[in-house]
Amino acid sequence: MGRTFVFLPPLRTVSGGLVVLAEAAAGLAALGHDVRLVLRDPAAPPLALPPGLPVDALTEAGMGPGDLFLVPEGWPNALAPGLAAGARCVVYCQNWAYLWNGLPEGVGWDRLPVAFLAVSDPVAQFIEQATGTRPPVLRPAIDPARFFPPPAKPVPEPVRVGYMPRKNKALAAMLRRMAEARTARTGIAYDWLPIEGLAPDGVAEALRGCHVFLATGFPEGCPLPPLEAMACGCVVAGFAGFGGFDYMRQAGDGGYAPSVALRAVAWGGNGFYAADNDVFGASRCLEQAARLWLGGGAPLDAVLENARQTAAAYGPKAQRADLARLWKELGGL
């Protein structure tokens, strides 16, 4: 294989997907691949770039037929230089909801000579339903040196619930009000911790002090905050965003079952999940997670162990192994 060009879109704020792209580029370079970053404006990078990688302007990248051009979904116009040069163009879909973003009206992906990578198994199934072909999966990674559990959690009285207000803020507020409205009847007192405006180390420290992480994000491709919470010893409750069912598995009996087929995993129930936008169901999930902490014992230990195994499966080593395998097999994409 020739060179790999990775397009980093000009976002105003650093997104998780942008970080994953940069990490993939760095990982490929560490594996010995010739990797170049492609920016619309190299003078204004959208994030701190991985050190040591060459940077090209989108209009001056100099790609050729033997090269591979990796572009995230939502930026089909960025594919133009690669398509014109005859490079192998691969769209890395990190959120199923944006699969058709940016495509002109009446133009489908079947009109363009591109292949796909998916960020999770549910996203791969979504792409298969749309295109007829299931793409391979390149999952993101979380840093175990940053996200790890504390020696001990605080006594769960009250139950500390971490959440990210930027993720469907109105629904997060509604879930909080519902839980507080029920406190007199349930006897469960909550301590709410909004996690926002923090550096990654601050996020990890905040999660280590929480018992429950309330996941309110959707749509999602493969949401990292719930994984980070699991790594920090939290029980996750809330929404999966569809893509979260790459790793989310119900800890309670019954409960919401997604329409997407769930892949086989090595872990069991690691949280409590409702259908996206179902405040009624998510409030019950939150209460289940809180009662689990208040009850303690073997049931809590089992969920926390499953969560630990889940997070461990999304480490840098697993991502690096996927990169090595996928780039070896790219000729079959």
Steps between C-alpha positions, in 0.01 A plus 500: 500500500612855434450797727203562728353849501268587791270802467440699820195722446509868603276481805463798734519281810687175554257208474552144612490388137776741407718364780434143383613593146822651632562198722445264206752696293756485782433129550555422134825695501616306806432179307737617227252638247579812301231735637426860408243730655282703265350832613295757317732763652827367647559837666190450716490139624175401676686332789851429625639282223683172565870581498723395212237458231521700176214742438359586157239746383191331357553656157872415493516151651643335189319170535536226238336170397701297750396710799212477747297806601306473829220754546235515777130492412335837450781637282443353152639811329838425659511177299538692172884516488528130579239400245662717234840346573371143483585435866313236699240709687365366829226671702537440874143524634513597866131587531227328304279810521739697278553236232335712228601842632650720231396284205317698229131433458445191287856370544545177694815325611446244224592774254846545651795254489558489874527233768397533864633438848255504793574610855283227653302190414161678510635764262631226271153343497345839424735548204425148379127573505563820302754371248469121494856447624613473862831682554772398743512667842771721647408571862629795703715460808507647850819557697529262798774717649244779534171317553519255789301439820589654839611284793150548643185688406327741740219355712195512267288718727425705302556322167728722292392518137733639237363622169601721209252788456605561139347165405127572452497757779121528530457125541778485759323773697169315473654177626649686794164656587328162475750338737469784749119489480510134602748531788232531769347171383813304408722618783784546249691824536714616211806723468524632142835569340491680163817410311582781261786733414761257637824374352512120449681448833231704673227290339667183625534639853135603502387156383703328771292688756167389348293190558282530191556654159182621335545462124274749319667514158335396175550440215841340561741291294703344783468731802818535703375673820305192620806285433718744695247491783509120505879511519470735799273262691159650420175324419361646178130580452313678224514509122721300263464724194472181290877475454553440871359152457839404361586442867198584719320197641200502734573414862135471600244241402296596195538867422540667165622285210639687199396415145863445397648152549751492785840350432642237733719651774697357789320702770152498646268777616690824555221757548134589459384637164180649362392590149637834385280793603299280741517710817259269681714195426830675569374624838432139593849403381652771717304376799612141434863612494459697823332207678781274386750721682283528809455122512867423438630145520532246221251661257692828503835321477383305195393810307819687590711204387314482170552873457871458571528226238310715251732797542808276482390376156523856365862572587777629272640149444169379358476801271858455382433133421190600301699758305770246416243245383283743306784666311633156410158407363419830332544347158178309563292799605 
